[in-house]
Every structure is written in structure tokens, then in C-alpha cells.
Amino acid sequence: MQLFLSEEQTSLRDTTRRFAEREVLKRAAAIDREDRFDRTLYRQMAELGLFGISLPEAGGGAGLDTVSVCIAMEELARCSGSIGNAFAIPVEAALFLYQHGSEAQKERIAGLLDGSIVAATAVSEPDHGSDVASLKTTARRTADGYVLNGVKAWVTLGGAADFVLVFARTPIEKGQDGHHAISCFLVDMNLPGIRRGKSEELLGMHGLEDCQIAFDNVKLAADALVGVEHRAFKMAMANFNFSRLLMSAMALGMAQAAFEDAQAYASTRRQFGSPIASFQAIQFMLADMSTDIAASRLLIHHAARVHDAGLAIAKEAAHAKLFTTDMAMRHVSNALQIHGGNGYSREYRVERLFRDVRLAQIFEGTNQIQRLIIARQIEKERT
């Protein structure tokens, strides 16, 4: 891969890796144990300029490509999946506001980039996840704006957010389908009628203050609307494609960490008088890990380059997300197996990786949904 990276990409990779190994890795176990959002690390990522990697220079960012942001994600997630997840939120929010926001809304971008503002995105609901067109949260038009009602679930950084991008159903003409009923709103979290639930007690990915948020007759000004009314479904789908690349890179980073840990453990753990790395069963497991990790990295970078070329990546993003997250779950499990009983102990990183990586097959569209997307894209190409 080194042959295909530019000097900027190589420099970014090396800088992010040094930061992750020096600052993130030493805090990763504590974040998992304490299950609290680490604002210090969040600010440090901002100070390093990571949140604006792929944002155009005109928007205050570095203007690097999508491959670059995937490289940074892999390095962060290699040391902590939850910090990688936290990194994705401001990256995506800044791009979303730059692409769709009003001039006033774009003023929030500077705070996102310097880490002084925490954002979140609220799409999923208790009864609706992958089926975005069927969400129930409503934004009813009034003379001077909107009234927001509903409950959002699984809002990453929801407990810490200063504002949330909320996707809600707005009135449509009779006969139009649900895709044309979705709008997006920038909602300040200090408005009356907003109630945050307690942080979810999750299997893994701790420290992200993931929670439900309820909106009870929340009055929004007309300028809270992001983009054009009824057009947010397409906006969300485009954002999902970008996000799926980031989540793929996150799973890749965790798989890489598990592979490295398995290699190191197998070289020192002795059974029957020899290091277990000398046993063919272990060698084959490591060989499969190496092969699938390399294939995943190529899939992700290919999709990122297609995206930067301005082409649609629905299929490519689904390919990357499906293959990489399934691969990561399989091989993190194999890495735990190589550790034997020690892999089941919290004294070893692979135990945390095993819990964290499981979510990757679920969020940003379950892997069953990714298969559906791929199948539909194949059918479109055939016809």
C-alpha cells in the first residue's frame, strides 16, 4: 500500500499513528472501563486537525481526499474503536453542514473543527433503524418555523452534544411516498422540551454517551431547516455511503490490532515445548487474517477513490462495509482464540476488541441491508 500513498497521506498516517499510540492507547482501557466520553482526547484530535481532514479548504479544512480520512480512522481505531467512532462524528457533521447548510449554519463548522462544539446525528428510532423512510419523528410547520416531536435512539455522543442533526417527517402532498417526507433540522440541545435519556449500557464501544433523545413540542425557528424541505432522505443516503467507508476503516483498524496482538502472543506462548506460532493451525489462521485485512484495505481505498472521482458509491461502500466488518468480526474472534483462556480476560486488549468490533456489523445499515443494497445495484446495472 505504501507505493500508492502520496506524501501527504503517508505523513498523515504517521502523525495519526504516533498520536494514537502515544495518547489514545494509554487511555483506551480506562475509557472502556469508565464508560465516559473523553473530552481531553476529543480536543487533542481537534488540535491535531483531524476533524477537518476531508473538509475543503474553503470550509476551513485540510482539503485532503477520502482515502486520507480512512487512513486516519484506521490508525485511531487500531488503538481504540470508540475513539475512532468519536472521530467520525465531527468529520461527518462538518461535511454535512458544508454541503447542505445555510451560511449561518456553516458558522458552526469552526467550533466542530476546534473541538469546542460536540455534534451528533439522530436518524434511528426505537422502532426504525435501517428503514429511514418510515421514521416517526415529526416536524410540523407553523407560522414561524416547526414543532418537533418524537424519540430518537442510539444517538452517538447524544449525551454530550451541543447540537444534533435531527431527521424528521414533514408534511407532504397526498400520494407522495415516505422518501419525500424526510427533512433535516439543526437542533440546539438547550431548547425547552428536549430530554436526554441515560447513556445506554452497551456490550462494547464504551465512552460515547450513546442515548435516546426525546423531543416534546420543541419549537424550532424556520432557519433550523438544513437544506431543502423533503430532500433529506437523499442527503442521508449520501452521508451513509461516506459513513460506511469510515465504519469500514474503523473495523479494519480493530482487525489490524487483533492481528498484531495475535502474532505477538503466538510468538511467545509456548505449548508442547514450542511457540504456538510454529504450529500450522496457528500459521494458517494468521495467514488468513493477513490476506483478508489486505483485501479489506484495498476495497475501502478503492471505494474512497471512486467517491473522490465524484461517482456514485452505493455498491462500493456496501462492498467495503459488508466484507470488512464480517472479516473483522471473524478474525478478531480468531485472535481471541489464539490467546486461549487469556483472550477471555480483560487484561488483554483482544477481549475489548472482540466486544467493540461486533457493533460494526450493525450500525450504518446492518450487513443484511448491505447485501440488499448490493443486490439492487447489481439489478440496476443488469437492466
Helices and strands as residue ranges (DSSP letters): G 2-4, H 7-19, I 20-24, H 25-34, H 39-47, G 50-52, G 57-59, H 66-79, H 81-100, H 103-106, H 109-114, E 119-122, G 132-134, E 138-142, E 145-155, E 163-169, G 178-181, E 182-188, E 194-196, E 211-221, G 222-224, E 225-226, H 232-268, E 270-271, E 274-275, G 276-278, H 280-308, H 314-338, G 340-344, H 349-357, G 358-361, H 367-382
